[in-house]
Amino acid sequence: QVQLVESGGGLVQPGGSLRLSCAASGSSSSLDPMGWYRQAPGKQRDLVADITSGGRTNYADSVKGRFSISRDNIKNAVYLQMNSLKPDDTAVYYCYAKRIRFGITANYWGQGTQVTVSS
């Protein structure tokens, strides 16, 4: 099994920055991609950004130019640097990882961390 543990959420003013971290433990090899989703109240959970083990990144249009995703393959960790935050970025942010092994796909989720952007 794989456990994903997020940290770094909190309350920030509009225009501010936060950095989210997610560490994978357990049987955490070959997680690809790793990334972040978010879910605001009353809305579906949407992809924010993800990154492959080779460093290829993918971002939602709404965060391009403001957020940056990175990962440490040795530590099995993924990070999300969020700059120029807006109230619309308020949501629970979930760390995500996928692994395909022996033809079977497994999706893993963290418990979520709250990000609130408000003055």
N, C-alpha and C positions, 0 to 999 in steps of 0.2 A: 504494500500500500504506500501511497504518497500523501504526505501532509504538506499543505501550503499555509504559511503563517505570514500575514501582512502586518505592517506597522507603518506609522508616519502620518496617519490621518489627523484631522483636527479642524479647528475654526481659523479662518484666515480672511482678511479683508479683501475686497475686490482689488485686483492688480497685484496681489501678493503671490507668494510661491510656497509650494510644499513638495516634499520628496517622499514618495511611497517606496517601501521595500517589501519584498516577498522572498522568503527563504523556503526551499523545498527540502524535506527530510524524508526518511524512510527509503524505500526503493526508488530513488529519484534519478536514476540514470536515464539518458535518452529522452528527456522531456523536450518536445519540439513541435510547435512553438511554445513559448511562454508569453504571457501577456496580461492585459488588464481589461476588464469590463466594468461598466458602471450601471447602476439602476437608481433612477430618481423615483420618488413616491408616485405611484399611479402609472408608471411607465415601464416598458420592457427593458430587459437587460441588454445593453448594446456594447459592442466592441469599442474600446478606446484606442488601444494599440497592441500590437504583438511583435515578437522578434524571434527569428529562427536561431538555431545554434550557430549558424554561419554569419549571423549579424544582419540578415535582411529584415527590414522593418516595414510595418504597415500601420497607418494611422487613420482614424476617423477624420473626415474633412473638418469637423468642428474644432479639432484640437491641433491641426497641422500648424506648425510655426510657433506653437506655444508649449507643447508637451514634447518630451524626449524620453524614449524608452532605451534601456540598456540592460545587459545581462552579464553575469559572471558565470561562465560554464564550469569553472572549478568549484565554486561555492554553490552551484545550482540555485542562483538567486537572480531575480529580475527587479529592475528599478524603474520608477516613473517620476521624472522631474517635471513638475507642473509649474509653469510661469504664467504671468498675466492672467491670473484666475478671474473668472466671471461668476456671478451668481448662478448662471445656468450650468456651471460645472458641479454644483451641489448634488451629491449622490452618495450612495454606498459603492465603494470601489472594491471589486473582487479580483484577486489574483487567479490566473487560469493557466493550466498546462495540459498538454496533450501528449500521449505516447501511443505509438503503434508498435505492437510487439506480437510476432507470430500471426500477423493479419488481423489482430484484434485492437480496436481503438478504445482507449480509456481517456476520459476527460476528468480532470481534477480541479477542484475549486477551493479557495480559501474561505474563511468565515466572513470576510468583508471588513472594511474599515470606512468609517464615516468621514466624508469631506464636506465641510460647510463653508460656503463663501458668502460672507455677509458683513455689512458695516454695522 
